[in-house]
Amino acid sequence: MNWWRNLNPVKNKTIIRGEIFNGIKGKIRLAEPLKNHTTFKIGGPAKFFIEPKDANDLKLLLSLVKRYNLPIFVIGRGSNLLISDKGINGVVLRLNAPYFKKLSYRNNYLNVGSGVSLSKVVLFAGEYGLSGAEFLAGIPGTVGGALAMNAGILEKVHSSEFIVHSMGDLVETVTVMDYNGKIKTLHKKDIEFGYRKSSLSKYIILGTAIRLAKENKKRIKERIKKYINYRKSTQDLSKPSAGCIFRNPKGHSAGRLIDLCGLKGKRIQDAGVSLKHANFILNLENAASRDVLQLMDLIKQEVRKKFNIDLKPEIKTWQ
Ligand SMILES: Cc1cc2nc3c(=O)[nH]c(=O)nc-3n(C[C@H](O)[C@H](O)[C@H](O)COP(=O)(O)OP(=O)(O)OC[C@H]3O[C@@H](n4cnc5c(N)ncnc54)[C@H](O)[C@@H]3O)c2cc1C
């Protein structure tokens, strides 16, 4: 067994003070409240919250994390996360330095760093008259999070006709780092994209090249507006949330099932089911992670009782 496996991250003082990370050039914060980094505004402290400066810094960080046997979690905008009130006894990594937030357009490809927000991608593409990314308008995540989750929407085109748009459709290549610090460029054919999941989540996603089509800027603007209005009319943006809590079971809308159980407005402490969209749980004031989890359990029980359907979470929980 390696000597470092015997180190206890809780007892070793050098680790507690973060001195093992002295060689890291990026930002390091100790006991950083994660509620400040999630759209739910929920989450206890991260023992170490680290934003590496560049790929070399990230590689060094990964080697230290491995040497001291610390758990590591990657966070984007935290818009699909429910994090424990106890926080994370390890490293939370965010690719927020300028190195990971580059955005450029060359030879028909948009090259985007994983730390770039989706709204910036949409605006940038619009300015260059590039179409295809408009459906991402209003999704409050980063490119890294959207690739890991294969974020997207189900667009209603007629009364019973829908089109699926998802992040994976846009991708030509994705650059990742594995947890041994090795950088790879993956082609679309090497990546599995599914309903709100992708095979990329086993890596640290560094960036992507996406291909968009030339289009009239005015029409792009109109489409962006349409998607934003659609979100405003269907989603509940009045309080902090993590978007849809449950995945839609095959052939069903999770929101509709929850609604039919009469659970709109149901509340546990400060966690409440939205009155507008039953698949949204809102942080009404000062909700704790356990309140949301209890409400999720209750919803699951009721939906199972009434429809014999098992709802599965869409959000990622770090508990
Ligand atoms: C109001 C609201 C509306 C929403 N609407 C939609 C919608 O219409 N469609 C939709 O699909 N989603 C929606 N979401 C959910 C969420 O915005 C998306 O899933 C988004 O893509 C998550 O991105 P993020 O950067 O916030 O990722 P996070 O929430 O920070 O992380 C999500 C997962 O991705 C992983 N991850 C993040 N960055 C990286 C990286 N660089 N490398 C490897 N793994 C990484 C994390 O470890 C985690 O497992 C909504 C959320 C909210 C709050």
Ligand as a Chemical Component Dictionary entry (heavy atoms), coordinates in Angstrom:
data_LIG
# 
_chem_comp.id                   LIG 
_chem_comp.type                 NON-POLYMER 
_chem_comp.pdbx_formal_charge   0 
_chem_comp.three_letter_code    LIG 
# 
loop_
_chem_comp_atom.comp_id 
_chem_comp_atom.atom_id 
_chem_comp_atom.alt_atom_id 
_chem_comp_atom.type_symbol 
_chem_comp_atom.charge 
_chem_comp_atom.model_Cartn_x 
_chem_comp_atom.model_Cartn_y 
_chem_comp_atom.model_Cartn_z 
_chem_comp_atom.pdbx_ordinal 
LIG C1  C1  C 0 -33.659 27.667 -13.500 1  
LIG C2  C2  C 0 -32.956 26.496 -14.134 2  
LIG C3  C3  C 0 -33.338 26.067 -15.385 3  
LIG C4  C4  C 0 -32.701 24.970 -15.987 4  
LIG N1  N1  N 0 -33.089 24.575 -17.230 5  
LIG C5  C5  C 0 -32.473 23.530 -17.817 6  
LIG C6  C6  C 0 -32.879 23.098 -19.122 7  
LIG O1  O1  O 0 -33.752 23.648 -19.748 8  
LIG N2  N2  N 0 -32.217 22.026 -19.651 9  
LIG C7  C7  C 0 -31.229 21.373 -18.992 10 
LIG O2  O2  O 0 -30.663 20.414 -19.527 11 
LIG N3  N3  N 0 -30.840 21.759 -17.756 12 
LIG C8  C8  C 0 -31.433 22.810 -17.157 13 
LIG N4  N4  N 0 -31.039 23.209 -15.889 14 
LIG C9  C9  C 0 -30.007 22.427 -15.183 15 
LIG C10 C10 C 0 -28.557 22.930 -15.388 16 
LIG O3  O3  O 0 -28.530 24.309 -15.676 17 
LIG C11 C11 C 0 -27.817 22.165 -16.490 18 
LIG O4  O4  O 0 -27.739 20.786 -16.196 19 
LIG C12 C12 C 0 -26.379 22.710 -16.686 20 
LIG O5  O5  O 0 -25.844 22.168 -17.847 21 
LIG C13 C13 C 0 -25.447 22.394 -15.528 22 
LIG O6  O6  O 0 -24.249 23.122 -15.729 23 
LIG P1  P1  P 0 -23.379 23.619 -14.486 24 
LIG O7  O7  O 0 -22.169 24.296 -15.022 25 
LIG O8  O8  O 0 -24.202 24.412 -13.562 26 
LIG O9  O9  O 0 -22.974 22.232 -13.832 27 
LIG P2  P2  P 0 -22.980 21.843 -12.283 28 
LIG O10 O10 O 0 -24.368 21.896 -11.768 29 
LIG O11 O11 O 0 -21.962 22.629 -11.573 30 
LIG O12 O12 O 0 -22.523 20.325 -12.384 31 
LIG C14 C14 C 0 -23.379 19.365 -12.949 32 
LIG C15 C15 C 0 -22.568 18.081 -13.186 33 
LIG O13 O13 O 0 -21.580 18.331 -14.176 34 
LIG C16 C16 C 0 -20.282 18.039 -13.677 35 
LIG N5  N5  N 0 -19.348 19.008 -14.245 36 
LIG C17 C17 C 0 -19.442 20.369 -14.248 37 
LIG N6  N6  N 0 -18.386 20.901 -14.888 38 
LIG C18 C18 C 0 -17.589 19.863 -15.264 39 
LIG C19 C19 C 0 -16.344 19.756 -15.931 40 
LIG N7  N7  N 0 -15.669 20.845 -16.349 41 
LIG N8  N8  N 0 -15.820 18.527 -16.135 42 
LIG C20 C20 C 0 -16.487 17.416 -15.719 43 
LIG N9  N9  N 0 -17.669 17.444 -15.079 44 
LIG C21 C21 C 0 -18.211 18.654 -14.854 45 
LIG C22 C22 C 0 -20.398 18.170 -12.167 46 
LIG O14 O14 O 0 -19.401 17.415 -11.511 47 
LIG C23 C23 C 0 -21.805 17.635 -11.942 48 
LIG O15 O15 O 0 -21.787 16.226 -11.912 49 
LIG C24 C24 C 0 -31.656 24.297 -15.291 50 
LIG C25 C25 C 0 -31.278 24.740 -14.018 51 
LIG C26 C26 C 0 -31.909 25.830 -13.452 52 
LIG C27 C27 C 0 -31.464 26.302 -12.091 53 
# 
loop_
_chem_comp_bond.comp_id 
_chem_comp_bond.atom_id_1 
_chem_comp_bond.atom_id_2 
_chem_comp_bond.value_order 
_chem_comp_bond.pdbx_ordinal 
LIG C1  C2  SING 1  
LIG C2  C3  SING 2  
LIG C2  C26 DOUB 3  
LIG C3  C4  DOUB 4  
LIG C4  N1  SING 5  
LIG C4  C24 SING 6  
LIG N1  C5  DOUB 7  
LIG C5  C6  SING 8  
LIG C5  C8  SING 9  
LIG C6  O1  DOUB 10 
LIG C6  N2  SING 11 
LIG N2  C7  SING 12 
LIG C7  O2  DOUB 13 
LIG C7  N3  SING 14 
LIG N3  C8  DOUB 15 
LIG C8  N4  SING 16 
LIG N4  C9  SING 17 
LIG N4  C24 SING 18 
LIG C9  C10 SING 19 
LIG C10 O3  SING 20 
LIG C10 C11 SING 21 
LIG C11 O4  SING 22 
LIG C11 C12 SING 23 
LIG C12 O5  SING 24 
LIG C12 C13 SING 25 
LIG C13 O6  SING 26 
LIG O6  P1  SING 27 
LIG P1  O7  DOUB 28 
LIG P1  O8  SING 29 
LIG P1  O9  SING 30 
LIG O9  P2  SING 31 
LIG P2  O10 DOUB 32 
LIG P2  O11 SING 33 
LIG P2  O12 SING 34 
LIG O12 C14 SING 35 
LIG C14 C15 SING 36 
LIG C15 O13 SING 37 
LIG C15 C23 SING 38 
LIG O13 C16 SING 39 
LIG C16 N5  SING 40 
LIG C16 C22 SING 41 
LIG N5  C17 SING 42 
LIG N5  C21 SING 43 
LIG C17 N6  DOUB 44 
LIG N6  C18 SING 45 
LIG C18 C19 SING 46 
LIG C18 C21 DOUB 47 
LIG C19 N7  SING 48 
LIG C19 N8  DOUB 49 
LIG N8  C20 SING 50 
LIG C20 N9  DOUB 51 
LIG N9  C21 SING 52 
LIG C22 O14 SING 53 
LIG C22 C23 SING 54 
LIG C23 O15 SING 55 
LIG C24 C25 DOUB 56 
LIG C25 C26 SING 57 
LIG C26 C27 SING 58 
# 
